[in-house]
Amino acid sequence: MAQHRKSSAASAHQVRCIGCGLVADRLPQNFRCAACGELLEIAGIGPANPDELKSLWLRRSSSQDPLDRSGVWRFRELLPAIDPGKIITLREGGTPLYPMPSCARIAGIEFLLAKHQGMNPTGSFKDTGMTVAASIAQQEGFRWVACASTGNTSASMAAYAARGGMRSLVVIPQGKIAWGKLSQALDYGALTCELKTDFDGCMRVLNEVVQRMPVYLLNSVNPYRIEGQKTAAIELLEQLDWRPPDHLIVPGGNLGNSSALGKALLEMKDLGFISTLPKVSIIQAEGANALVRTMKETGGRKLVSVQAETLASAIRIGSPASWRKAARVLQSTGGAVEQVTEIEIALAKAEIGADGIGCEPASAVTLAGLKKLVHQGFVRKNDSVVMLLTGHLLKDPEFTLKFHRGDLFAGTEYESGTRVLDPARRQPVVLDADADAVLRALEENQDRLGF
């Protein structure tokens, strides 16, 4: 059996433990500190000349170089150095920032933007981190990469592995993944194993696998994933002409994404790109609220795990690996943590769709949570707010179809409270093949434009 490989830290960047602060020059296979067992991160970025880099990054946006066309590698001065010949890119990043006028009105604020990471190549924010971590795997000579997944990670990893000529192993919880996401992993050629457990159980099994075989782990515990994902925040600041919003609202699942965005914002402030920080707030489903309970019950000092259950499958995680990093982001930026119900998620998803911008259910926790934060007075009416949408509408079309048919919550504990959803539903109308029938339908539904 081949010996286990260890990944070396790239360029001048350091490897640092988020718990005890120990600095190392190599990354172990499980990406955890040998001294205390906490996750490791890439550190040591800088110094940088903000004005020079802003101009350079802007010039690259019109370049035809494959690395410059990537919304991740365009910012490569703030990323670990990798041999350009080993970089795997699908032109990830470069995602749009949409005004959301209808959602702003519903939330009770004057102006709202959505940064839609679902517009990445495989339909989720995972691509921005995967291009970096998969490229490191290729540079290190791994033939196999692997992840445990609720869907989006598996799709992204399988695509980048295929593009880089590597083999991929996907471990998923049986019956708890949206078919749209599973279809991607299958199409990209992954060896897909459905385990009779939840996501956290899949993660435990995979951790043992990568210790026993030379397989490179590509879950968000991998700090190179975090480095790639942080570029979404850099890109957002550039799109806002380097004027940070008052609030950034982010979904919370395994918490790697909120950790990455917060890391980028703190680095941007330390390096002089911005002078103020947005408040980064993290929203979770009520049935998968590990971070909410961790912050409220222990002040962020100790993880409170839960038995996760939510239809927003992308965030159905009960023991988030990056909880300590996320807690640090909340504390450093002054953000809030909030939870929302299944019905609140479903309604918010339809409201986002009514602005012409579809998203997967997990993304919709941002709007549902924003409503609560406005009601609580944490977000004020005239504050500038950006909510992050993490996945594309077509990641989970079954959820959308069931919602509009009216049977999403049929036979569940939530069924009795679904009347609030009726105005948002758009069930197809079956008619005779007759123009008069269509005209009558138009007249009857004139007042249903909007909510």
Secondary structure as UniProt FT lines:
FT   STRAND          7..8
FT   TURN            11..12
FT   STRAND          14..17
FT   TURN            18..20
FT   STRAND          23..24
FT   STRAND          26..27
FT   TURN            29..30
FT   TURN            34..36
FT   STRAND          39..43
FT   HELIX           50..60
FT   TURN            61..62
FT   TURN            66..69
FT   TURN            71..72
FT   HELIX           73..78
FT   HELIX           84..86
FT   STRAND          97..99
FT   HELIX           101..107
FT   STRAND          112..116
FT   HELIX           117..119
FT   TURN            121..122
FT   HELIX           126..139
FT   TURN            140..141
FT   STRAND          144..148
FT   HELIX           152..163
FT   TURN            164..165
FT   STRAND          167..173
FT   TURN            174..175
FT   HELIX           179..187
FT   TURN            188..189
FT   STRAND          191..195
FT   HELIX           199..212
FT   STRAND          215..217
FT   TURN            220..221
FT   HELIX           223..229
FT   HELIX           231..239
FT   TURN            240..242
FT   STRAND          247..251
FT   HELIX           256..270
FT   TURN            271..272
FT   STRAND          279..285
FT   HELIX           286..288
FT   HELIX           290..298
FT   TURN            299..300
FT   HELIX           313..315
FT   TURN            321..322
FT   HELIX           323..333
FT   STRAND          337..340
FT   HELIX           342..353
FT   TURN            354..356
FT   HELIX           361..364
FT   HELIX           365..375
FT   TURN            376..377
FT   TURN            381..382
FT   STRAND          385..389
FT   HELIX           393..395
FT   HELIX           397..405
FT   TURN            408..411
FT   TURN            413..414
FT   HELIX           415..424
FT   HELIX           435..444
FT   HELIX           446..448
//
